[in-house]
Amino acid sequence: MNLLNMNLLNMNLLTMNLLNMNLLNMNLLNMNLLNMNLLNMNRLTMNLLNMNHLNMNLLNMNLLTMNLLNMKASHHEPSQHEPPQHEGFSP
């Protein structure tokens, strides 16, 4: 009877140990899924950062276009009604 009780007790401890191992595996799996989720969030952040750089690049191109338009608008071409300006010309 005593040996049987010890054997059942050992089986019970073994079952508890396996249950603890199972809980530990589940915990490690949860940590792994959490790491994957954080990695995906990091990739999403990197993607948003790339989109931000792209937006800045497009903004720079837009400012460059505006600057070129301003340069074109500020470039004064003589109109048809003005006499040509030559060096040494005195009216």
Helices and strands as residue ranges (DSSP letters): H 2-74
